[in-house]
Amino acid sequence: MVNFNIDLKEKTILVTGAAGFIGSHLIKKLCQDMPGTRIIGIDNLNDYYDVRLKESRLRDLSPFPTFLFIKGNIADQSRVESVFKTYHPAVVVNLAAQAGVRYSITNPDAYIESNLIGFYNILEACRHSFDGERPGVEHLVYASSSSVYGANKKVPYSVDDKVDNPVSLYAATKKSDELLAHAYSKLYNIPSTGLRFFTVYGPGGRPDMAYFGFTDKLLRGEKIQIFNYGNCQRDFTYIDDIVEGLIRVIRKAPKKKMGQDGLPVPPYEIYNIGNSKPENLLEFVQVLQEELIRAGVLAPDYDFQAHKELVPMQPGDVEATYADTSALERDFGFKPATGLREGLRKFAEWYKEFYMP
């Protein structure tokens, strides 16, 4: 039995990155299951990938009367302050971030702006939400990443592992977010929970992710590159499992308590959220091609061998990701369980409907 300590009924939740993959799915689920809960979404709708996909996600959310969308950048401090002063969110879910390991090598400025300055603005707004003896933010939940584990050779990755050796700027910004959240939890007694996501995939996902990019290239007749000559493993986590885990975490904030020094013990937690079942990339591509054929995205006689290329490891990549989710199971009674074929089947069906109606 999980003892949830936050009742979301009639409360306001702020979700940053509202037009993103995870953000839009989370908002839709909250609106469907908690019609009395007000959801404020903010997103800058940048062009890191096709804006039409983000706009489509927002259209899917438009029928819900409890959802309000605000176009804005969390790196704009005055914009963030205005949102907090106007709507007084009880829960903040920070999913806005510049994602992607490889993009961080060529466009580092975007990561500093969104992942560091933007997150700092959210933390400051949470801090000042208690000004004037107001109730303030009851729980800050934010996205971290499995990338923080770097080239860790110990698997599965545990939240107790040392994560001081990032191999990409993206990973370094996510680890920095965890450190910033810890400091604010300690200084201002703000309950915060970070979630290290492991390779999230599914319908309506991000086009820069391998499964989506592979599909686009195969459809155009281009070759797909499989890094490290196929000797990589990824812990793929289906979007519905991520959303279910998020909602459970949102409803259970770390408890506030005082230490022997008379100062708050940081109400701070970190969890992995992954499928705990790493998949070899070559096997992953095999399942993807079978499901693309099944959905009618590609022809039954498509020559996959002619469109695959095995290449060396890319800078910033790691050989394997593998989540130890025992802490998530212990504290929330939940473990992601959607199989890869089921998840890729739903993606392939969505892709066919969205791009090839």
Buried (B, 14 or more C-beta within 10 A) or exposed (E): EEEBEBEBEEBBBBBBBBBBBBBBBBBBBBBEEBEEBBBBBBBBBBEBBEEEBBEBBBEBBEEBEBBBBBEBBBBBBEBBBBBBEEBBBBBBBBBBBBBBBBBBBEEBEBBBBBBBBBBBBBBBBBBBBBEEEEEBBBBBBBBBBBBBBBEBEEBBBBBEBEBEEBBBBBBBBBBBBBEBBBBBBBEBBBBBBBBBBBBBBBBBBBEBBBBBBBBEBBBEEEEBBBBBEBBBBBBBBBBBBBBBBBBBBBBBBBEEEEEEEEEBBBBBBBBBBBBBBBBBBBEBBEBBBBBBBBBEBBEEEBEBEEBBEEEEEEEBBBBBBBBBBBBBBEBBEBBBEBBBEEBBBBBBBBBBEEEEE
